[in-house]
Amino acid sequence: MTTLDQLISTTESLFHKLALATQAHQTEHPRTSTPAVDPTVYAGPYPRLEFIPTLERQMHAHIPHWTCPDLSQPASAQPLLAAACAHLHLPVPGTLPALLDALAAHLLEPLCVGPTFITHHPECMSPLAKSFARAHPGGVVHRVAARAELFVAAREYVNCYEEENSPVAQRRKFVEQLRFRDKAESGGVDESYLAALESGMPPTGGWGCGVDRVVMLFSGRGRIADVLPFGTLRNVVALGTGGVSSRKAEVEVDMKDVKEVKEEKEGKRDEGRLMTLEEAWSSGLKA
């Protein structure tokens, strides 16, 4: 029975309490290496940027009088959004949701310096969320989702939305989602999920948080590897080495990571070459 506004309020309360707890810890342990946290920054309510109107305002700096096309007509909307991405010198993804996501990453997320919610995403970006028709300036009516994402310093921390609990509406969204799926992807309509919805589901709020990112935020760490409790590949390799050799092994693993990321971006990565944990352990012992 939780609404989107309640989810947003809960999120604001959680982050404010985390900031207060972090500040209290820093006061108790003044020699801590974490940067000072100002709880007033997280004391809500946070600004809310509605997806489509904000996208239009941001696009006007590049293409005056640009308006978001009718997203219910993907055949005509995709070329217009692709042209907008090309105008901004962005990679041009092939599907409508991916095009909107690329524009949002370039134009909307950088606006979120302090804690900020981006709300009411286009329906095609949120197939599991409730959606409704919403009139926008210019007279265009778009179907948008009852969804919000929390960003801090242009990084996403929370995704929340009102769950779609109508089996009829959910089937329609599943079918539409198939049109945006890459041809190489398999799968179809999730009949078991629809059958569960037909048994009855009350209005429900969905909420997800990147816990590792939250720890990074309040501890001032710049790499996720610094907050993982189970370590990383470089830690495993270094276990079997000592002294200077340990640092050398970590550097070698870092270089391997860089090479794999580069190959992945170029589409050349061979998944078969990834080391298993056992292989990494053995490699560390032999180093």
N, C-alpha and C positions, 0 to 999 in steps of 0.2 A: 504493500500500500504506500510505498515511498515515491514521491514525485521528484522531478528534476530539481526544483528549487530546494527541496529538502536535502537532496544529495549534494548540491552545491554548498549549502549551509554547513552540512556535516564535514565536508572537505575543508572549508575555511576554518572551522573549529579545530579540526585535527592538526592542520599545519600551524595554527597559532599556538596550540598546546605543545607541539614539538619544538617550536622556536623558544617558548618559555622554558621548557625543560633543558634545552641546549644552553640557554643563557645561564640558568641556575647551575648547571654542571660546570660551565666555564668560570663562574664566580667562586664555586667551591674548589675548583682546581685551576688556579690562575696560570699555571705553567703549561696548560694544555696547548697543543700545537694547532688547534682548530681556530679559524677566523671568528671574530666576534659576530654574534647574531643579534639583530635588532628585532625583537618580537613585534614591534609596531608595524613593521613592513608586512607581517602576515596576519594582521588583526582584522581583516575583512570589514565590510564586503569588498570583494575584488572586482575590478573592472570586467565588464563582459563585452566581447566583440562578436556581434552577430555575423556569421560567415559571409553570406552573399552581399549585404550592404557594405561591409568593410572591404570585401574583395573589389567591389565596384569603385569605392573611393580610392583605394590604392592603385587600381589600374588607370584611373584618370590622369595620374602623373605621367603615364607612359602613352596611353591612348585616350585622349579626351572624349568624354561622352560615351565611353564603353559601358555596355550593360551586359549582365550575365544572360546568356541565351536560355531558351526554354529547355530545361534539363530533362523534361519528360519526352523530348524528341531527340534521342541520342544521335540519330543519323545526321541531323542538322547542327546539334550542339557540339559534337566532337571536333569537326573541322574548325569551328570558330575558336574553341578553347585551344586547339593545337596551334592555330595561328597566333594566339595570344602568348603561348609559351615560346614559340619561335621568335616573336617580336622581343621578348625579354631575354633571348639567347639561353633558354633553358632546354634541357633534354626533353624531347617530346614523346611521352609514353603513349601507348596505343589505345587505352580504354578511358572512358569518361571519368570514373572514379580516380584513376591514376593522374589524369590531367588536372583535375581539381586539387588533388593532394599536392602536386608539384607547384601549382600556383599558390596554394596556402603556405607551403614551406618557404616560398620565396617572398611573399607579400604580407602574410598575416602573422606568422610565428615570430618574425623579428620585432614586431610591435610589442610583444609580451616580455618586457624587461622585468618589471615586478610581477608578482603573482597575478595572472590574468586568465580569464576563461574565454575560449572560443566556443560559441554556441550555435545551435540550429544549423548543423551541417546539412548539405543536400541529401535527400533520401537515398540516392544511389551509393553514398559513401557509408551508410549505416543500415545495412539490411536487417539487422536484428533489433533495431530500435523502433519504437512507436514513431509515427510521422503524421504530419497534418499539412494542409494547404495554408500558405502564408503570403499575403499580398506584400509586394515590395514597391519602392518608389519607381514610377514609370508605368505602373499598372500591370506588371508581370506577376503572375501568381506561381510560386514555386512550392513543391512539396519538400518540407524540411523535417529533420529528425529532432526529437526531444532528447538532445545529446549535448554534452559539454566536455571540453578537454581543458585541463589546467596546465598552463605553461609558466615557467619561471626562467628568465634569461633565455628565452626562445627554446627551452627544452621541455618536452612533455613529461608530466608526472602522474596525472590522473585522467582516466577516461570514464565517464559515467553517463547513463542514459536510462530512460524508461523503456523497459523490455516490451517488445511487441508480443501481446498475448492473444491476438486474434489469429486463429489458424487460417482463416480466409486471406487476411492481409499478409500473413507470413508466407503463404504459398505464392502469392503474387510477387513478393519481393525475392523469393528464392528463384522463381522463373526468370525475373528480370536480371538477377545476379548472374545467371548462366550466360546471358548475352555479353557480359563484360569480362567473362573468364577467358584466359588465354587458351588457344586451341590445343595446346599441349597438355593442359590441365585436365585431370579426370574428375569424375564425380557428377552428381546430379542433385535433384531435389531431395532433401533429407526427410524422407517419409516418416521415419521413427520419431523425429522431433515434432513433426506436424501432428502425429497421432497422440503424442503426449500433450500437446496444446489442446487438442480436442477433448481431452479428459477434464480440462478446466485449469486455468491459471489466473490467480488474482492480479490486479495491477501491481507490478513489481519494479523496483529500481535495481539496476546493475551498476556495479562500481569496481574499478580495477586500478591498482596503484603500482608503479615501479618502485618496489622497496629499495632495491640497490641504488637507484637514482636519488631517492630521498636521503639515504645515508650519505651519499656523495655530497648532496646539497648542504646538509647541516654539519658535515665534518670537513667541508672545504676540500674534498679530494677531487682531482681532475680525471682520474682513470677508474673505471669500474673494477679493475684488477685490485685496486687498493682497498676495496671494501668487501670482497668476496670471502666468506669465512672458510671456503674449501680450497682456496688457492687457485693458481692457474698453471698452464703447461710449463712456464718458466720455473715455477716453484718446484714442480715435480722433477724436472731435469736437474735443477740445482741441488736436490737432496742427495744425489750420489756424488757430488763433487765438493771440493773444499778450497778455501783460500782464493787465490787469483783465478783458479780454474772455475770456481763457482760463478764469478762475475763474467768470465769469458763465455760460459755456457748460457747465461741469461742473455747476453748480447747476441749470441748465435740464434737463440730462440726468437728474440725480438726481430732480427733480420729475416728469419723464416716467416714470422707473422706478416711483416711488411710485404714480402714477396708474394705470399698467398693472397693478401688483400688486393694487390695489384693484379694478379692473375684472375681473381674473381671478378674484378671490374672489367677486365678485358675478355671475360668469357672463356678463359683458358684453364681454369682451375680443374685439377683432376681430383675428385673426391676420394679416389682410391689411395691417394698418397697421404691422407691424414693419419697421424699417429694415434694409435689407441693408447689408453692410459698405461697398459702393461708395457707397450713398446717404448713409451716415453720414460717409464721407470727404468727399463733395461738400458736404454740409451744413457740415462743419467749415471747409472752404476758403472757403465763401460767408459764414460768420459774421463 
